[in-house]
Amino acid sequence: MRPGTGQPLPPFRWWQLAGRSLRTLTLPGPGGAASTYAVDVRRAGDGSDGAVRARLYRDGVQLAVSTLPARLVVPGGRIEVAVGTFGLRRCHYVPAGGGEVPLIPHPSSAEGRRARLHHERPRLSRVVGLASTLLVLAGVCVAVPQIIQEISQVPPVADSIGTFTSPIRLPPTGNVLVGIAAVIGSTERALRMRSNWLDDLAG
């Protein structure tokens, strides 16, 4: 974590839906006046070196920059930020006294639009969430046996425990389609910060 440059927070543009996460949190300051903190993450990395960084803003002014995973110090605690393969895995305010509060996604971001769907149409949101989980599990069920088969064919492994043949055999096109479906499911889960190592394995 290093001090920010004092630059203003860039506005969120529609074409940044796929690669930018912007979340906010309002906290009381030392004098009692509330300040709005924003965490801006470009998930594809910075253009200069490709590193993924979290930029912390206070009332629209850049306060600090950190590579990920990050712990950004704010009044009363810290903001913890972590990114996975498909999006943010964590962006929570952790008070010094314990507990945690997720930051609120910008309404124009992909995360914000997904949160609005959950608020306005909770039943549809649950169906979408279930479908995305099933897509990820299908990807895992296809990927894991194939990975085990490849590992079992390594000569030292084959000599010690024998080889394994995957019971699931799909043509190359089928593997690609299952992989795409798993990526879609994992991306949807990342919008809700629900992705984990299973999503990485399925994708």
Summary of the structure (lengths in Angstrom):
residues: 203
radius of gyration: 20.6
end to end distance: 30.7
largest distance: 70.0
contacts: 601
relative contact order: 0.14
helix: 38%
strand: 29%
